[in-house]
């Protein structure tokens, strides 16, 4: 249901009436009866649409829906028209971006803020990578020293990273279970680094959308060649059975040395944290944004950014995109043909990967 609330008189609309319309409505009437006045009043804010941000309302005239076919770089009038459409939608698009980024940036793994020590550990995770010898020395000192003097900044038997932390745990030195404490902080770093990966990939769940058999294949390659590496730009890896999502996942994990757990454990924690963010987002985002994102992206991808089109249709752009697609497709097929010839090592993509590659880079559609 659409509820229109007139705020101020506007041209022929001067009775400050409210209107209720179905979600899809066609307004009819004789010439001069006020149809255009109503649409312009909505566009200029004289009539408010309940539950809809003003920036999300775009007024199109009859001529705006003409379909064009020309090169924007050669037709200045058409370029002006295209820019006009872009400006119409830009404020609405920016408003959606701001709403989404504000809520997502406020999510925290802990209910409260990190302590000063936790910030240090997150930024320097090597501080909590203690050897068994270092742990045993610490535990021995716990029995020998009743209390660390406030003025003492380091203990000779400790390693530099142990002494680096000692100032932060002086008051708990005697009672702290260092093994549990290290595991707890390691888990904090682990979860924080997964959160960083999620944010780096713009909250796209696709990065863990791969079969677990990819791990077995990767382990097999490592066994055959200890120097084997996956890299996103080496497209020939698809011929070896690796999924692009797994390649992206692995390269993201390798950026964080602390993430040395089993891949399945990382994948499971990734999904867990992602779902926590999703629940937080649904709880805190505006109902209007939530409804729109659900409609556009679907419930599974509700954290994805809402893409807003300008509504401007130029068939020249469609034709250029089709041409680029066909050229790239032919080049990839030729590379596949060459790769099968003896002595040729040419990169090419499997058909499904090629399609994803084109769509992701907006070369097509």
VOBA-1610 file (N, C-alpha, C; in pm, whole numbers, padded with zeros to 5 digits, always signed):
BEGIN
Unk+00084-00120+00000Unk+00000+00000+00000Unk+00087+00125+00000Unk+00057+00220-00088Unk+00128+00347-00096Unk+00040+00454-00033Unk+00094+00524+00066Unk+00020+00631+00133Unk+00086+00764+00099Unk+00011+00852+00034Unk+00059+00984-00003Unk+00004+01086+00095Unk+00093+01167+00150Unk+00053+01268+00248Unk+00093+01405+00195Unk-00006+01488+00162Unk+00024+01620+00109Unk+00067+01712+00222Unk+00184+01772+00207Unk+00241+01858+00310Unk+00204+02004+00290Unk+00208+02048+00166Unk+00179+02188+00134Unk+00099+02194+00004Unk+00025+02302-00019Unk-00046+02318-00148Unk+00055+02321-00262Unk+00015+02268-00376Unk+00104+02266-00492Unk+00019+02280-00618Unk+00034+02392-00686Unk-00041+02421-00808Unk-00190+02392-00788Unk-00245+02298-00863Unk-00390+02272-00851Unk-00425+02185-00731Unk-00324+02132-00662Unk-00347+02046-00545Unk-00341+02134-00420Unk-00454+02179-00373Unk-00454+02275-00262Unk-00542+02236-00143Unk-00587+02113-00140Unk-00678+02071-00031Unk-00609+01987+00076Unk-00479+01969+00065Unk-00400+01893+00163Unk-00463+01758+00197Unk-00494+01683+00094Unk-00556+01553+00113Unk-00450+01443+00118Unk-00484+01332+00181Unk-00400+01213+00180Unk-00461+01111+00085Unk-00375+01029+00025Unk-00423+00933-00073Unk-00366+00795-00041Unk-00446+00693-00065Unk-00400+00555-00050Unk-00408+00486-00185Unk-00294+00430-00228Unk-00288+00364-00358Unk-00231+00223-00341Unk-00262+00138-00436Unk-00199+00006-00438Unk-00052+00020-00475Unk+00029-00083-00446Unk+00173-00075-00475Unk+00200-00047-00622Unk+00115-00099-00709Unk+00126-00065-00851Unk-00005+00001-00892Unk+00005+00126-00931Unk-00116+00201-00963Unk-00097+00279-01093Unk-00204+00292-01166Unk-00206+00374-01288Unk-00300+00491-01264Unk-00249+00611-01282Unk-00328+00732-01259Unk-00383+00780-01394Unk-00513+00792-01404Unk-00577+00835-01528Unk-00660+00960-01502Unk-00692+01029-01608Unk-00775+01149-01595Unk-00767+01234-01719Unk-00861+01326-01734Unk-00862+01416-01848Unk-00742+01510-01843Unk-00709+01565-01959Unk-00603+01666-01963Unk-00637+01781-01869Unk-00540+01821-01788Unk-00562+01932-01697Unk-00626+01894-01565Unk-00644+01764-01542Unk-00710+01721-01418Unk-00613+01714-01299Unk-00481+01722-01326Unk-00383+01727-01217Unk-00292+01607-01205Unk-00288+01522-01306Unk-00203+01402-01299Unk-00056+01442-01287Unk-00011+01527-01376Unk+00129+01571-01374Unk+00158+01653-01249Unk+00062+01733-01206Unk+00081+01812-01084Unk+00108+01721-00965Unk+00036+01609-00958Unk+00054+01516-00847Unk+00195+01455-00851Unk+00237+01413-00971Unk+00370+01352-00984Unk+00479+01452-00950Unk+00466+01575-00996Unk+00567+01677-00967Unk+00565+01715-00819Unk+00446+01713-00758Unk+00436+01743-00614Unk+00509+01638-00532Unk+00500+01512-00575Unk+00573+01404-00507Unk+00723+01424-00526Unk+00762+01458-00648Unk+00904+01476-00680Unk+00966+01591-00602Unk+00890+01697-00578Unk+00944+01816-00512Unk+00917+01818-00362Unk+00852+01713-00310Unk+00834+01703-00166Unk+00708+01766-00111Unk+00625+01824-00198Unk+00499+01881-00151Unk+00404+01770-00108Unk+00420+01653-00168Unk+00345+01534-00128Unk+00447+01429-00085Unk+00435+01380+00037Unk+00529+01284+00092Unk+00475+01142+00073Unk+00566+01050+00037Unk+00530+00909+00027Unk+00573+00843+00158Unk+00478+00794+00235Unk+00507+00738+00367Unk+00604+00621+00357Unk+00711+00630+00438Unk+00808+00520+00444Unk+00912+00520+00334Unk+00912+00622+00246Unk+01008+00629+00136Unk+01089+00756+00149Unk+01224+00740+00148Unk+01311+00857+00153Unk+01295+00939+00026Unk+01293+01070+00042Unk+01274+01159-00073Unk+01379+01137-00182Unk+01502+01105-00141Unk+01609+01085-00240Unk+01584+00961-00326Unk+01495+00873-00281Unk+01467+00753-00357Unk+01355+00769-00458Unk+01302+00890-00470Unk+01192+00917-00563Unk+01246+00989-00685Unk+01225+00933-00801Unk+01274+00992-00926Unk+01157+01014-01020Unk+01146+01135-01070Unk+01036+01170-01160Unk+01083+01157-01305Unk+01012+01077-01383Unk+01042+01061-01524Unk+00926+01115-01606Unk+00960+01191-01706Unk+00856+01237-01797Unk+00837+01134-01907Unk+00737+01156-01992Unk+00708+01062-02100Unk+00828+01045-02191Unk+00895+01156-02224Unk+01007+01151-02319Unk+01130+01081-02261Unk+01136+01070-02128Unk+01252+01007-02065Unk+01264+00859-02099Unk+01156+00798-02145Unk+01158+00655-02170Unk+01184+00622-02316Unk+01228+00720-02394Unk+01269+00691-02531Unk+01396+00607-02529Unk+01408+00518-02624Unk+01527+00434-02635Unk+01620+00495-02739Unk+01748+00510-02701Unk+01844+00578-02787Unk+01942+00476-02846Unk+02006+00517-02955Unk+02110+00433-03015Unk+02214+00525-03078Unk+02318+00555-03000Unk+02422+00643-03049Unk+02542+00636-02956Unk+02654+00684-03003Unk+02777+00688-02926Unk+02777+00816-02842Unk+02783+00801-02709Unk+02777+00918-02622Unk+02892+01015-02648Unk+03008+00962-02685Unk+03124+01049-02708Unk+03108+01135-02832Unk+03013+01099-02921Unk+02994+01173-03045Unk+02864+01252-03048Unk+02782+01233-02947Unk+02652+01300-02943Unk+02640+01373-02810Unk+02668+01502-02811Unk+02671+01580-02687Unk+02534+01589-02622Unk+02430+01602-02704Unk+02295+01611-02649Unk+02258+01482-02574Unk+02298+01370-02632Unk+02271+01242-02568Unk+02353+01227-02441Unk+02477+01279-02443Unk+02562+01275-02324Unk+02499+01355-02211Unk+02445+01470-02243Unk+02377+01554-02143Unk+02257+01479-02085Unk+02185+01411-02172Unk+02068+01334-02129Unk+02110+01220-02036Unk+02219+01153-02072Unk+02269+01042-01990Unk+02313+01093-01852Unk+02385+01206-01850Unk+02430+01263-01723Unk+02311+01305-01637Unk+02207+01354-01702Unk+02087+01395-01628Unk+02024+01276-01557Unk+02017+01163-01626Unk+01963+01041-01565Unk+02052+00994-01450Unk+02185+01002-01471Unk+02278+00959-01367Unk+02262+01044-01242Unk+02246+01174-01260Unk+02229+01263-01145Unk+02099+01236-01071Unk+01996+01194-01145Unk+01868+01163-01082Unk+01881+01050-00980Unk+01961+00952-01015Unk+01970+00833-00929Unk+02087+00835-00831Unk+02183+00926-00851Unk+02305+00922-00771Unk+02280+00947-00622Unk+02195+01042-00589Unk+02171+01073-00448Unk+02103+00956-00378Unk+02011+00892-00449Unk+01944+00774-00393Unk+02043+00661-00371Unk+02128+00639-00471Unk+02229+00533-00460Unk+02325+00561-00345Unk+02370+00685-00331Unk+02463+00721-00225Unk+02398+00704-00089Unk+02270+00736-00080Unk+02198+00719+00046Unk+02196+00572+00088Unk+02176+00483-00008Unk+02175+00339+00021Unk+02314+00293+00066Unk+02416+00342-00002Unk+02555+00306+00033Unk+02586+00350+00175Unk+02546+00473+00209Unk+02574+00527+00343Unk+02502+00448+00452Unk+02376+00412+00427Unk+02301+00334+00526Unk+02370+00201+00552Unk+02405+00134+00444Unk+02466+00001+00456Unk+02601+00008+00526Unk+02689+00099+00481Unk+02823+00106+00537Unk+02822+00149+00683Unk+02728+00235+00720Unk+02720+00281+00859Unk+02689+00166+00953Unk+02592+00085+00919Unk+02552-00027+01005Unk+02661-00133+01009Unk+02717-00168+00893Unk+02818-00273+00887Unk+02946-00233+00961Unk+02982-00106+00955Unk+03104-00060+01022Unk+03088-00060+01174Unk+02965-00060+01223Unk+02939-00056+01367Unk+02941-00195+01431Unk+02942-00299+01347Unk+02942-00435+01402Unk+03075-00464+01471Unk+03069-00527+01587Unk+03188-00565+01663Unk+03178-00712+01704Unk+03292-00780+01703Unk+03294-00919+01746Unk+03262-00931+01894Unk+03312-00835+01973Unk+03283-00833+02117Unk+03169-00735+02142Unk+03097-00756+02250Unk+02988-00664+02283Unk+03042-00526+02315Unk+03158-00520+02382Unk+03220-00391+02413Unk+03338-00364+02323Unk+03410-00256+02351Unk+03528-00222+02272Unk+03645-00311+02314Unk+03742-00323+02223Unk+03863-00397+02256Unk+03943-00322+02362Unk+04013-00397+02445Unk+04104-00333+02540Unk+04229-00287+02465Unk+04310-00204+02531Unk+04434-00157+02469Unk+04525-00275+02434Unk+04529-00375+02524Unk+04613-00492+02499Unk+04562-00571+02379Unk+04431-00585+02368Unk+04375-00661+02256Unk+04405-00593+02122Unk+04402-00461+02119Unk+04439-00389+01997Unk+04585-00417+01960Unk+04672-00419+02062Unk+04814-00447+02037Unk+04830-00587+01979Unk+04761-00684+02038Unk+04773-00823+01994Unk+04717-00841+01854Unk+04604-00778+01825Unk+04543-00790+01692Unk+04636-00735+01585Unk+04704-00625+01615Unk+04795-00564+01518Unk+04932-00631+01515Unk+04967-00702+01622Unk+05095-00772+01628Unk+05073-00914+01682Unk+05009-01000+01603Unk+04973-01134+01651Unk+05091-01223+01689Unk+05210-01191+01640Unk+05328-01272+01676Unk+05357-01266+01826Unk+05304-01165+01895Unk+05327-01152+02039Unk+05270-01270+02118Unk+05169-01337+02062Unk+05107-01447+02136Unk+05146-01584+02078Unk+05241-01588+01989Unk+05289-01714+01934Unk+05410-01760+02016Unk+05379-01822+02129Unk+05483-01867+02222Unk+05517-02014+02197Unk+05644-02044+02212Unk+05687-02184+02206Unk+05655-02251+02339Unk+05664-02383+02340Unk+05640-02456+02464Unk+05745-02417+02570Unk+05867-02395+02528Unk+05971-02353+02623Unk+05936-02219+02686Unk+05886-02126+02607Unk+05850-01993+02660Unk+05736-02004+02761Unk+05642-02091+02732Unk+05529-02110+02824Unk+05578-02170+02956Unk+05665-02270+02945Unk+05716-02335+03067Unk+05799-02238+03152Unk+05878-02155+03091Unk+05956-02055+03165Unk+05864-01958+03237Unk+05757-01919+03169Unk+05660-01827+03231Unk+05595-01893+03354Unk+05552-02018+03336Unk+05487-02089+03447Unk+05583-02108+03564Unk+05711-02131+03534Unk+05811-02145+03640Unk+05828-02015+03717Unk+05830-01903+03646Unk+05844-01774+03710Unk+05722-01739+03796Unk+05607-01790+03753Unk+05487-01767+03834Unk+05502-01826+03974Unk+05573-01940+03983Unk+05594-02005+04112Unk+05703-01936+04194Unk+05800-01877+04125Unk+05914-01817+04194Unk+05888-01675+04240Unk+05815-01599+04160Unk+05795-01457+04190Unk+05656-01436+04250Unk+05653-01377+04366Unk+05525-01351+04431Unk+05450-01240+04358Unk+05526-01137+04321Unk+05464-01023+04253Unk+05572-00948+04176Unk+05540-00908+04052Unk+05636-00833+03973Unk+05637-00688+04021Unk+05754-00637+04060Unk+05762-00497+04104Unk+05710-00402+03995Unk+05641-00298+04036Unk+05582-00205+03942Unk+05687-00141+03852Unk+05807-00121+03907Unk+05911-00053+03830Unk+05985-00147+03736Unk+05965-00277+03755Unk+06039-00373+03672Unk+05972-00384+03535Unk+06045-00353+03431Unk+05988-00351+03296Unk+06011-00481+03220Unk+06107-00562+03265Unk+06130-00688+03196Unk+06195-00789+03289Unk+06182-00915+03252Unk+06241-01026+03328Unk+06347-01089+03239Unk+06470-01101+03286Unk+06582-01148+03202Unk+06555-01280+03131Unk+06487-01373+03200Unk+06466-01506+03141Unk+06361-01506+03028Unk+06284-01399+03020Unk+06177-01394+02921Unk+06229-01348+02785Unk+06160-01394+02679Unk+06192-01347+02544Unk+06139-01205+02526Unk+06184-01133+02423Unk+06137-00996+02401Unk+05986-00984+02392Unk+05920-01080+02322Unk+05775-01068+02309Unk+05704-01096+02441Unk+05763-01182+02526Unk+05704-01204+02659Unk+05716-01077+02743Unk+05831-01015+02740Unk+05851-00892+02816Unk+05765-00778+02760Unk+05737-00786+02630Unk+05653-00684+02568Unk+05512-00688+02626Unk+05468-00807+02662Unk+05333-00823+02717Unk+05327-00810+02869Unk+05440-00824+02936Unk+05439-00837+03081Unk+05379-00715+03151Unk+05401-00596+03094Unk+05347-00475+03156Unk+05195-00473+03158Unk+05134-00547+03064Unk+04988-00547+03054Unk+04923-00651+03145Unk+05001-00746+03194Unk+04943-00852+03277Unk+05009-00861+03414Unk+05078-00753+03456Unk+05147-00756+03585Unk+05054-00790+03700Unk+04938-00726+03703Unk+04849-00745+03818Unk+04790-00886+03822Unk+04787-00955+03708Unk+04733-01092+03703Unk+04844-01196+03689Unk+04967-01153+03703Unk+05081-01242+03676Unk+05074-01372+03755Unk+05039-01363+03882Unk+05041-01479+03969Unk+04928-01578+03940Unk+04815-01526+03898Unk+04695-01611+03885Unk+04660-01650+03741Unk+04717-01583+03646Unk+04676-01607+03507Unk+04716-01747+03461Unk+04623-01814+03392Unk+04654-01941+03326Unk+04701-01906+03186Unk+04831-01903+03168Unk+04888-01849+03047Unk+04848-01929+02923Unk+04833-02060+02939Unk+04794-02142+02824Unk+04654-02106+02776Unk+04559-02097+02869Unk+04423-02059+02832Unk+04418-01916+02779Unk+04499-01829+02840Unk+04501-01689+02799Unk+04551-01675+02656Unk+04655-01748+02621Unk+04710-01742+02486Unk+04610-01797+02384Unk+04543-01908+02421Unk+04442-01965+02330Unk+04326-01868+02309Unk+04285-01801+02416Unk+04175-01704+02407Unk+04213-01588+02315Unk+04334-01537+02330Unk+04378-01425+02246Unk+04401-01470+02102Unk+04446-01593+02085Unk+04463-01644+01949Unk+04328-01655+01879Unk+04226-01697+01953Unk+04092-01705+01895Unk+04039-01566+01859Unk+04070-01468+01943Unk+04030-01330+01914Unk+04095-01282+01784Unk+04223-01307+01768Unk+04294-01267+01646Unk+04238-01342+01526Unk+04215-01471+01545Unk+04160-01556+01439Unk+04027-01501+01388Unk+03937-01470+01479Unk+03805-01420+01441Unk+03814-01279+01381Unk+03904-01199+01434Unk+03921-01064+01381Unk+03973-01066+01238Unk+04066-01157+01210Unk+04121-01166+01076Unk+04018-01221+00977Unk+03933-01310+01023Unk+03824-01356+00936Unk+03728-01241+00907Unk+03699-01160+01009Unk+03614-01042+00988Unk+03677-00948+00885Unk+03809-00934+00890Unk+03878-00849+00793Unk+03861-00902+00651Unk+03869-01035+00636Unk+03850-01095+00504Unk+03708-01070+00455Unk+03612-01087+00543Unk+03472-01062+00506Unk+03454-00919+00458Unk+03515-00826+00530Unk+03502-00684+00492Unk+03579-00654+00363Unk+03696-00716+00347Unk+03773-00694+00224Unk+03698-00742+00101Unk+03617-00845+00118Unk+03538-00896+00006Unk+03396-00839+00007Unk+03381-00727+00076Unk+03256-00650+00074Unk+03136-00736+00115Unk+03158-00822+00215Unk+03051-00903+00274Unk+02986-00996+00171Unk+03068-01049+00081Unk+03020-01140-00022Unk+03046-01284+00023Unk+02940-01358+00047Unk+02950-01495+00098Unk+03008-01591-00007Unk+03016-01546-00132Unk+03061-01633-00240Unk+03204-01683-00221Unk+03284-01613-00141Unk+03423-01651-00124Unk+03438-01789-00058Unk+03335-01835+00014Unk+03342-01970+00071Unk+03247-02066-00001Unk+03203-02025-00119Unk+03113-02109-00196Unk+03194-02201-00287Unk+03254-02304-00226Unk+03331-02403-00300Unk+03316-02539-00231Unk+03337-02645-00310Unk+03324-02780-00257Unk+03446-02815-00171Unk+03422-02893-00067Unk+03531-02932+00023Unk+03637-03017-00046Unk+03601-03076-00159Unk+03698-03156-00234Unk+03813-03069-00287Unk+03791-02937-00292Unk+03897-02846-00335Unk+04018-02855-00241Unk+03991-02879-00113Unk+04099-02891-00014Unk+04184-03014-00043Unk+04119-03126-00074Unk+04191-03249-00106Unk+04279-03230-00230Unk+04224-03159-00329Unk+04300-03133-00451Unk+04420-03045-00421Unk+04401-02945-00338Unk+04510-02855-00303Unk+04619-02930-00226Unk+04580-03012-00129Unk+04678-03090-00052Unk+04756-03185-00142Unk+04689-03240-00243Unk+04756-03328-00338Unk+04862-03251-00417Unk+04827-03131-00460Unk+04922-03049-00536Unk+05043-03013-00450Unk+05018-02981-00322Unk+05127-02947-00232Unk+05219-03066-00210Unk+05160-03187-00203Unk+05240-03308-00185Unk+05330-03332-00307Unk+05274-03307-00425Unk+05350-03327-00549Unk+05456-03219-00568Unk+05423-03097-00526Unk+05516-02985-00543Unk+05504-02891-00423Unk+05597-02898-00327Unk+05590-02813-00207Unk+05588-02664-00236Unk+05634-02625-00355Unk+05636-02484-00392Unk+05512-02441-00469Unk+05416-02531-00481Unk+05294-02500-00557Unk+05219-02385-00492Unk+05173-02290-00573Unk+05096-02176-00524Unk+04977-02150-00615Unk+04872-02097-00553Unk+04754-02053-00629Unk+04757-01902-00635Unk+04722-01849-00750Unk+04717-01704-00765Unk+04596-01668-00851Unk+04518-01566-00812Unk+04394-01534-00884Unk+04413-01506-01032Unk+04528-01452-01072Unk+04542-01413-01213Unk+04591-01527-01301Unk+04628-01642-01241Unk+04673-01755-01321Unk+04551-01835-01365Unk+04493-01794-01475Unk+04365-01851-01516Unk+04376-01998-01555Unk+04496-02045-01589Unk+04512-02185-01628Unk+04487-02279-01512Unk+04484-02226-01390Unk+04458-02310-01273Unk+04320-02375-01282Unk+04229-02311-01355Unk+04095-02370-01369Unk+04104-02504-01441Unk+04205-02519-01527Unk+04223-02646-01595Unk+04264-02756-01498Unk+04316-02714-01383Unk+04360-02811-01284Unk+04250-02842-01183Unk+04133-02788-01206Unk+04018-02822-01122Unk+03990-02729-01007Unk+04059-02615-01000Unk+04037-02522-00888Unk+03929-02421-00922Unk+03842-02398-00823Unk+03734-02301-00837Unk+03787-02162-00804Unk+03738-02060-00876Unk+03786-01924-00853Unk+03759-01878-00710Unk+03645-01919-00653Unk+03615-01880-00515Unk+03716-01939-00417Unk+03758-02063-00443Unk+03858-02126-00356Unk+03993-02055-00369Unk+04028-02016-00491Unk+04153-01944-00512Unk+04152-01813-00436Unk+04040-01740-00444Unk+04028-01612-00371Unk+04034-01635-00220Unk+03968-01741-00175Unk+03968-01775-00033Unk+04109-01803+00016Unk+04180-01886-00057Unk+04314-01928-00015Unk+04410-01809-00012Unk+04403-01724-00111Unk+04491-01607-00114Unk+04458-01508-00003Unk+04331-01499+00035Unk+04294-01413+00147Unk+04348-01469+00278Unk+04336-01600+00297Unk+04384-01665+00419Unk+04535-01649+00431Unk+04606-01661+00320Unk+04753-01653+00324Unk+04805-01515+00361Unk+04719-01415+00358Unk+04761-01280+00399Unk+04772-01268+00551Unk+04714-01365+00623Unk+04712-01360+00768Unk+04780-01484+00825Unk+04904-01471+00872Unk+04981-01588+00921Unk+04912-01664+01033Unk+04832-01597+01114Unk+04768-01664+01227Unk+04664-01765+01182Unk+04614-01747+01057Unk+04509-01836+01007Unk+04570-01965+00953Unk+04628-02043+01043Unk+04691-02168+01003Unk+04612-02289+01050Unk+04483-02268+01077Unk+04399-02380+01116Unk+04352-02454+00990Unk+04279-02560+01012Unk+04225-02635+00899Unk+04132-02546+00817Unk+04137-02563+00684Unk+04054-02481+00596Unk+03906-02494+00630Unk+03863-02616+00666Unk+03721-02636+00698Unk+03683-02558+00825Unk+03777-02550+00920Unk+03750-02474+01042Unk+03739-02325+01010Unk+03825-02278+00920Unk+03818-02138+00878Unk+03686-02111+00806Unk+03649-02203+00718Unk+03524-02188+00643Unk+03404-02186+00737Unk+03406-02274+00836Unk+03296-02280+00932Unk+03288-02151+01015Unk+03403-02101+01061Unk+03405-01977+01138Unk+03364-01859+01052Unk+03405-01860+00927Unk+03365-01754+00833Unk+03213-01746+00824Unk+03149-01861+00804Unk+03003-01863+00791Unk+02937-01820+00922Unk+02995-01862+01034Unk+02940-01825+01165Unk+02944-01674+01186Unk+03059-01613+01160Unk+03073-01469+01178Unk+02987-01394+01077Unk+02982-01444+00955Unk+02898-01382+00852Unk+02752-01379+00896Unk+02705-01489+00953Unk+02565-01496+00999Unk+02542-01404+01119Unk+02644-01387+01204Unk+02632-01293+01315Unk+02617-01150+01262Unk+02698-01117+01160Unk+02688-00984+01099Unk+02550-00965+01036Unk+02504-01070+00971Unk+02374-01064+00904Unk+02261-01037+01003Unk+02264-01105+01117Unk+02162-01083+01219Unk+02170-00940+01273Unk+02292-00893+01296Unk+02311-00756+01346Unk+02258-00655+01245Unk+02287-00680+01117Unk+02244-00591+01010Unk+02092-00585+01001Unk+02027-00700+01003Unk+01881-00705+00994Unk+01816-00633+01111Unk+01877-00646+01228Unk+01822-00585+01349Unk+01834-00433+01347Unk+01941-00380+01286Unk+01972-00238+01300Unk+01946-00152+01176Unk+01936-00213+01058Unk+01912-00135+00937Unk+01766-00091+00934Unk+01737+00013+00859Unk+01599+00063+00851Unk+01509-00039+00782Unk+01383-00047+00820Unk+01290-00143+00757Unk+01279-00120+00607Unk+01287+00006+00564Unk+01276+00036+00421Unk+01394-00022+00344Unk+01516-00005+00398Unk+01634-00061+00331Unk+01625-00213+00330Unk+01586-00271+00442Unk+01579-00416+00454Unk+01482-00474+00351Unk+01368-00410+00335Unk+01268-00459+00238Unk+01324-00450+00096Unk+01393-00340+00066Unk+01447-00321-00069Unk+01560-00420-00097Unk+01649-00439+00000Unk+01761-00531-00020Unk+01712-00675-00036Unk+01611-00712+00042Unk+01554-00846+00031Unk+01495-00868-00108Unk+01429-00765-00158Unk+01365-00774-00289Unk+01468-00781-00401Unk+01576-00701-00391Unk+01675-00692-00497Unk+01777-00805-00490Unk+01830-00832-00369Unk+01941-00927-00354Unk+01897-01065-00307Unk+01778-01075-00244Unk+01736-01201-00186Unk+01787-01214-00043Unk+01725-01299+00036Unk+01761-01312+00178Unk+01904-01362+00198Unk+01950-01452+00113Unk+02084-01509+00129Unk+02193-01403+00111Unk+02169-01307+00020Unk+02270-01205-00011Unk+02224-01067+00033Unk+02157-01062+00146Unk+02099-00936+00193Unk+02205-00833+00229Unk+02330-00878+00256Unk+02438-00785+00288Unk+02502-00724+00164Unk+02470-00780+00047Unk+02527-00725-00076Unk+02481-00581-00098Unk+02563-00506-00164Unk+02527-00368-00196Unk+02413-00367-00297Unk+02320-00273-00281Unk+02208-00260-00374Unk+02255-00176-00493Unk+02255-00237-00609Unk+02296-00165-00730Unk+02178-00089-00788Unk+02199+00038-00816Unk+02092+00125-00867Unk+02125+00165-01009Unk+02034+00137-01100Unk+02051+00177-01239Unk+01992+00316-01260Unk+02041+00383-01362Unk+01990+00519-01389Unk+01857+00517-01464Unk+01827+00406-01532Unk+01705+00401-01612Unk+01726+00449-01754Unk+01848+00495-01784Unk+01879+00544-01918Unk+01920+00426-02006Unk+01851+00407-02118Unk+01878+00293-02205Unk+01933+00341-02338Unk+02059+00308-02362Unk+02123+00340-02489Unk+02167+00209-02554Unk+02106+00174-02665Unk+02134+00046-02730Unk+02279+00037-02778Unk+02346+00151-02795Unk+02488+00148-02835Unk+02573+00081-02727Unk+02539+00109-02599Unk+02612+00048-02488Unk+02591-00102-02486Unk+02466-00143-02513Unk+02435-00287-02518Unk+02511-00353-02632Unk+02515-00285-02747Unk+02584-00341-02864Unk+02734-00352-02837Unk+02794-00250-02774Unk+02938-00254-02742Unk+02969-00367-02644Unk+02881-00386-02544Unk+02902-00492-02446Unk+02896-00629-02513Unk+02802-00646-02604Unk+02790-00774-02676Unk+02914-00799-02761Unk+02964-00695-02826Unk+03083-00710-02910Unk+03204-00750-02824Unk+03221-00684-02710Unk+03332-00717-02621Unk+03323-00861-02572Unk+03201-00903-02542Unk+03180-01040-02495Unk+03218-01142-02602Unk+03172-01121-02725Unk+03198-01215-02832Unk+03347-01221-02866Unk+03415-01105-02862Unk+03560-01102-02889Unk+03635-01179-02781Unk+03600-01153-02654Unk+03666-01222-02543Unk+03639-01372-02547Unk+03517-01409-02584Unk+03480-01551-02592Unk+03562-01621-02701Unk+03572-01557-02817Unk+03648-01616-02927Unk+03796-01628-02889Unk+03850-01528-02821Unk+03991-01532-02780Unk+04014-01646-02680Unk+03921-01664-02587Unk+03934-01771-02488Unk+03926-01908-02553Unk+03835-01924-02651Unk+03821-02051-02722Unk+03947-02081-02804Unk+04006-01977-02862Unk+04130-01996-02938Unk+04245-02036-02846Unk+04250-01974-02727Unk+04353-02010-02629Unk+04337-02155-02585Unk+04213-02201-02570Unk+04188-02340-02533Unk+04239-02434-02644Unk+04212-02396-02768Unk+04258-02476-02882Unk+04411-02484-02883Unk+04477-02369-02860Unk+04623-02367-02860Unk+04682-02447-02745Unk+04612-02442-02628Unk+04666-02512-02511Unk+04669-02663-02531Unk+04584-02714-02620Unk+04578-02858-02644Unk+04682-02904-02746Unk+04746-02808-02810Unk+04851-02842-02905Unk+04981-02870-02830Unk+05056-02964-02873Unk+05180-03003-02805Unk+05278-02886-02800Unk+05331-02864-02681Unk+05431-02760-02665Unk+05376-02623-02636Unk+05243-02609-02625Unk+05183-02480-02597Unk+05126-02478-02455Unk+05165-02377-02381Unk+05112-02359-02244Unk+05038-02225-02240Unk+04913-02227-02282Unk+04832-02105-02295Unk+04723-02105-02189Unk+04703-01992-02127Unk+04598-01979-02026Unk+04461-01965-02091Unk+04364-02038-02038Unk+04224-02019-02081Unk+04133-02059-01967Unk+04007-02022-01977Unk+03910-02052-01873Unk+03806-02152-01922Unk+03760-02237-01828Unk+03649-02325-01859Unk+03526-02239-01884Unk+03426-02295-01953Unk+03310-02216-01996Unk+03239-02146-01880Unk+03213-02219-01769Unk+03142-02159-01657Unk+03225-02051-01590Unk+03357-02072-01580Unk+03444-01973-01520Unk+03456-01849-01608Unk+03456-01869-01739Unk+03462-01755-01831Unk+03338-01668-01814Unk+03224-01732-01801Unk+03099-01657-01784Unk+03103-01575-01656Unk+03145-01637-01545Unk+03155-01565-01418Unk+03255-01451-01429Unk+03367-01478-01497Unk+03471-01377-01514Unk+03416-01254-01586Unk+03336-01273-01689Unk+03281-01162-01765Unk+03178-01084-01685Unk+03092-01158-01612Unk+02987-01092-01536Unk+03045-01011-01422Unk+03141-01069-01348Unk+03203-01001-01234Unk+03268-00870-01277Unk+03330-00869-01394Unk+03400-00749-01441Unk+03309-00658-01522Unk+03180-00689-01529Unk+03082-00605-01596Unk+03114-00583-01744Unk+03178-00686-01802Unk+03203-00676-01945Unk+03075-00707-02022Unk+02984-00774-01957Unk+02863-00818-02024Unk+02749-00806-01926Unk+02629-00783-01975Unk+02509-00762-01894Unk+02522-00631-01819
//
